[in-house]
Amino acid sequence: MCYNNNVMDMGAILSNIDTWINQFLLSIGIYGPILGCFLILIESVVPILPLFVFITINFLVFGSVVGFLVSWIFTILGCLLSFFLFRYKLKHWFDKKVKNGKRLKKVMQIIDKIKVEQLTSIMAVPFTPAFLVNIAAGLSKMPTKKFLVALLIGKIFLVLFWGFVGTSLIQSLTHPMALFKVVLLVFLAYVSSKVICKKFRIES
């Protein structure tokens, strides 16, 4: 009972923080979405900020088309920033650590061999911690081209979800239709990446 109360209290605190951020960004006019775009960049590296709030505000202020494009572009830039940070600044150090850990080495080998459509599907899931995906990809031997293709496609569906559906994980689990929309978007992301890889002969 105590544990459940603590979880509920934490959920209430996070909800209040999200509400406050939302109200603050909307209260400062056009500077709200601009600040939100830069916060999207930061969120990809420091995962303590509510990405869905920033995307929702962009849709509200800029409209569906421009709001989508702005959110998608900055989400892509944020993920690339995180990816390159770990690829070029920490990978050399990480590779030395992997040599001494068999389990970690096996995990990284799985990540190395992941297909584009699989990675795209993971990125398209709205509740996937993007920073972990960016870190794992950056520290792996995954080609940058593979990461970029999956990123460009997967984030389309993630931004569409937060812009038009915009439900939390808990809400999606309790509302079958919202959960269905998540599954549908992930399926579309998978199929899209499969078609694009085949059409442009991108190695998966």
C-alpha positions as CSV (number, residue, x, y, z in Angstrom):
1,M,0.0,0.0,0.0
2,C,2.8,2.4,0.9
3,Y,4.6,1.6,-2.4
4,N,1.4,2.3,-4.4
5,N,0.9,5.6,-2.6
6,N,4.5,6.6,-3.4
7,V,4.0,5.7,-7.1
8,M,0.8,7.7,-7.2
9,D,2.5,10.7,-5.5
10,M,5.4,10.5,-7.9
11,G,3.0,10.4,-10.8
12,A,1.1,13.4,-9.5
13,I,4.4,15.3,-9.1
14,L,5.4,14.5,-12.7
15,S,2.0,15.5,-14.0
16,N,2.1,18.8,-12.2
17,I,5.6,19.5,-13.6
18,D,4.4,18.7,-17.1
19,T,1.4,21.0,-16.6
20,W,3.5,23.8,-15.3
21,I,6.0,23.5,-18.3
22,N,3.1,23.5,-20.7
23,Q,1.5,26.6,-19.2
24,F,4.8,28.4,-19.0
25,L,5.7,27.7,-22.6
26,L,2.3,28.8,-23.8
27,S,2.4,31.9,-21.7
28,I,5.5,33.4,-23.4
29,G,4.0,33.4,-26.9
30,I,6.1,32.6,-29.9
31,Y,9.2,32.2,-27.7
32,G,7.5,29.1,-26.1
33,P,7.8,26.9,-29.2
34,I,11.3,28.3,-29.9
35,L,12.4,27.4,-26.4
36,G,10.6,24.1,-26.7
37,C,12.6,23.2,-29.9
38,F,15.9,23.7,-28.1
39,L,14.5,21.7,-25.1
40,I,13.8,18.9,-27.6
41,L,17.5,18.9,-28.4
42,I,18.4,18.7,-24.7
43,E,15.9,16.0,-24.0
44,S,17.7,13.6,-26.4
45,V,20.8,13.9,-24.2
46,V,19.2,14.6,-20.8
47,P,16.0,12.5,-20.6
48,I,14.2,14.3,-17.8
49,L,12.1,16.6,-20.0
50,P,8.6,15.8,-21.3
51,L,9.1,15.5,-25.1
52,F,5.4,15.2,-25.8
53,V,4.7,18.6,-24.2
54,F,7.0,20.4,-26.6
55,I,5.7,18.6,-29.6
56,T,2.1,19.3,-28.6
57,I,2.8,23.0,-28.1
58,N,4.5,23.1,-31.6
59,F,1.3,21.7,-33.1
60,L,-0.9,24.1,-31.2
61,V,1.1,27.2,-32.1
62,F,2.5,26.4,-35.6
63,G,-0.4,24.2,-36.8
64,S,-0.3,20.6,-37.9
65,V,2.0,20.9,-40.9
66,V,4.6,23.4,-39.7
67,G,4.3,22.0,-36.1
68,F,5.1,18.5,-37.4
69,L,8.1,19.6,-39.5
70,V,9.6,21.7,-36.7
71,S,9.1,18.9,-34.1
72,W,10.4,16.2,-36.5
73,I,13.5,18.2,-37.5
74,F,14.5,19.1,-33.9
75,T,13.8,15.6,-32.7
76,I,16.1,14.3,-35.5
77,L,18.8,16.8,-34.6
78,G,18.6,16.0,-30.9
79,C,19.0,12.2,-31.6
80,L,22.0,12.8,-33.9
81,L,23.6,15.1,-31.3
82,S,23.3,12.3,-28.7
83,F,24.4,9.6,-31.2
84,F,27.6,11.5,-32.4
85,L,28.4,12.5,-28.8
86,F,28.7,8.8,-27.8
87,R,30.1,7.6,-31.1
88,Y,33.1,10.0,-31.2
89,K,33.6,10.9,-27.5
90,L,32.9,7.8,-25.5
91,K,33.0,4.8,-27.9
92,H,36.8,4.3,-27.6
93,W,36.6,4.2,-23.9
94,F,33.5,1.9,-24.0
95,D,35.2,-0.6,-26.4
96,K,37.9,-1.2,-23.8
97,K,35.3,-1.9,-21.2
98,V,33.4,-4.3,-23.5
99,K,36.5,-6.5,-23.9
100,N,36.3,-7.4,-20.2
101,G,32.6,-8.1,-20.1
102,K,31.2,-11.1,-22.0
103,R,27.5,-10.3,-21.4
104,L,27.9,-6.7,-22.5
105,K,29.8,-7.9,-25.5
106,K,26.9,-10.2,-26.5
107,V,24.4,-7.4,-26.1
108,M,26.4,-5.1,-28.3
109,Q,26.7,-7.8,-30.9
110,I,22.9,-8.0,-31.0
111,I,22.7,-4.3,-31.4
112,D,25.3,-4.4,-34.2
113,K,23.2,-6.8,-36.2
114,I,19.8,-5.2,-35.7
115,K,17.9,-4.6,-38.9
116,V,16.8,-1.1,-40.1
117,E,13.1,-2.0,-39.9
118,Q,13.5,-3.3,-36.4
119,L,15.4,-0.2,-35.3
120,T,12.8,2.0,-37.0
121,S,10.0,0.2,-35.2
122,I,11.7,0.7,-31.8
123,M,12.2,4.4,-32.6
124,A,8.5,4.8,-33.6
125,V,7.2,3.6,-30.3
126,P,6.2,6.8,-28.4
127,F,7.3,5.4,-25.0
128,T,10.7,4.1,-26.0
129,P,13.5,6.0,-24.1
130,A,15.1,7.6,-27.1
131,F,18.3,8.5,-25.3
132,L,19.0,4.8,-24.6
133,V,18.5,4.0,-28.3
134,N,20.9,6.8,-29.2
135,I,23.5,5.8,-26.7
136,A,23.3,2.1,-27.7
137,A,23.6,2.9,-31.4
138,G,26.4,5.4,-30.8
139,L,28.4,2.9,-28.8
140,S,27.8,0.0,-31.2
141,K,29.4,-0.7,-34.6
142,M,26.2,0.2,-36.3
143,P,26.7,2.2,-39.5
144,T,25.7,5.8,-39.3
145,K,23.6,5.4,-42.5
146,K,21.6,2.6,-40.9
147,F,20.9,4.7,-37.8
148,L,20.0,7.8,-39.9
149,V,17.5,5.9,-42.1
150,A,15.8,4.4,-39.1
151,L,15.8,7.8,-37.3
152,L,14.3,9.7,-40.3
153,I,11.5,7.2,-40.7
154,G,10.8,6.2,-37.1
155,K,10.5,9.7,-35.7
156,I,7.9,10.6,-38.3
157,F,5.4,8.3,-36.6
158,L,6.5,9.2,-33.1
159,V,5.9,12.9,-33.8
160,L,2.6,12.1,-35.4
161,F,1.5,10.2,-32.4
162,W,2.4,13.0,-29.9
163,G,0.9,15.6,-32.2
164,F,-2.4,13.9,-32.9
165,V,-2.9,11.2,-30.4
166,G,-0.9,12.4,-27.4
167,T,-1.8,9.8,-24.7
168,S,0.5,8.7,-22.0
169,L,1.6,5.1,-21.6
170,I,-0.9,4.5,-18.7
171,Q,-3.7,6.0,-20.8
172,S,-2.8,3.8,-23.8
173,L,-2.8,0.7,-21.7
174,T,-6.3,1.5,-20.3
175,H,-7.8,2.7,-23.6
176,P,-7.7,-0.1,-26.3
177,M,-8.2,2.4,-29.2
178,A,-5.2,4.4,-28.1
179,L,-3.1,1.3,-27.8
180,F,-4.3,0.2,-31.2
181,K,-3.1,3.5,-32.7
182,V,0.3,2.9,-31.2
183,V,0.5,-0.6,-32.7
184,L,-0.7,0.7,-36.1
185,L,1.9,3.5,-36.2
186,V,4.7,1.1,-35.3
187,F,3.5,-1.3,-38.0
188,L,3.4,1.5,-40.6
189,A,6.9,2.5,-39.5
190,Y,8.1,-1.1,-40.0
191,V,6.5,-1.5,-43.5
192,S,7.7,2.0,-44.6
193,S,11.3,1.2,-43.6
194,K,11.1,-2.2,-45.4
195,V,9.9,-0.6,-48.6
196,I,12.4,2.3,-48.6
197,C,15.3,0.0,-47.9
198,K,14.3,-2.3,-50.7
199,K,13.7,0.6,-53.1
200,F,16.9,2.4,-52.5
201,R,18.9,-0.9,-51.9
202,I,19.9,0.1,-48.4
203,E,21.5,-2.7,-46.5
204,S,19.3,-3.7,-43.5
